[in-house]
Amino acid sequence: MLKVGKSQNLGSLGWALLPGQILQQLDIWSKSNYQVFQKVTDHATTALLHYQLPQMPEVMVRSFMTWLRSYIKLFQAPCQRCGKFLQDGLPPTWRDFRTLEAFHDTCRQ
């Protein structure tokens, strides 16, 4: 179980206690060590650009948050094209902007 507490640095850093580890500081602004989360971050940046509606910010936020919520089953949803859970050791990290279906990067085209 992950326990997160406040840090002394205005919220830019968090503390995490992972099972079997000592308390360590996490920098939430640094690039992840895990390729799967690097890909999700890249896709989220793309989604923000896709959903950008300056004249309707509330629609943009709602649309983006709905899209982001589709990652709740990141490690449980198979690719909609190939049907596999893993490809090259990664789950399907791409989510279609309209249907929210999961795809591997190579299967989405």
N, C-alpha and C positions, 0 to 999 in steps of 0.2 A: 504494500500500500504506500502511496506517495503522500507525504506530509509536507505542506508548503507553509512557510511562515514569512513574516515581513523581514526585510533587510534594513540596514542602516542607510542605504544609498537611494533614497527617494523612490523606491519601488522598481528601479531598473534592474535590480538583481534579486533573485529569490533564493531561498534555502530549501534544500530537498533532502529527505532522509529516505533512502532506498533500503529494502531488506538486505541485511548482511553488509551494509556499508556505513561509514561514519558520516556525520553531517557535513555536507559540502555545499559550497556556493555555486549557483548556476547563473550564467549570464544569458538572459532570455533574448538578447539581441544578437548573439553570435550564431553563425551557421551551425546547423545540427551536424553531428558526427555520423548520422544515419541517412543513407541515400534516399530511403522512402520519405522521410520528412523534408529533405531538400526538394524532392519532386513535388510534394504537396505544397510547399511554400511557393515554388515556381508557378504551379497551377493556380494558386490563390491570387497571385499577382495578375495573372492573365484574366482571372474571373473578375477582379476589381475593375480592370479596363473594359471588360465586356459589359458589365452591369452599370457602368458609369452613366448617370443621368443627372447632370448638374441642376436642371430645372425641377427635378423630383427626387431630392435626397432620401426621403423616407422610403420610396420604392426601391431605390438602389440598395439601401441598407437591408431592407427586408429580403430582397432577391438574393443578395450576397450571403446573408445569414442562412437562408434556406439551402442555398448551394453548399455552404460550409457544413451544415448539419448532415448532408448526405455522406460525409466522411465518418459518421458514427460507426459504420460497419466496414471500415477500411480493411481490416484483416479477416472479414467474414464474407464479403461479397465476391462472387466470381466475376470474371470478365464477361460482358454480354456478347462479345464476338467469339472468343475461343473457348469460353466456359471454364478456363483454368483459374485456380486461385493464385498461383505464382507463375511468373515468367521471368527468367533470369534472376530468380531469387527475390523478386518484388511482387507485391500485390498490385491489382489494378488501381493506379493512383489518379487517373484522369476521370473526371465526372462531366458528363454532357451538360451543357448549360440549360437546355430545355427539359430533357427527360430525367436528368440526374443519374443516369445509368453509369455503371463503373466499366472502365476500359483500361487495358494496358496501353502504354504510349504507342507501341507498334500496331495495336489493334484498332485504334480510334480512327485511322484514315480510311 
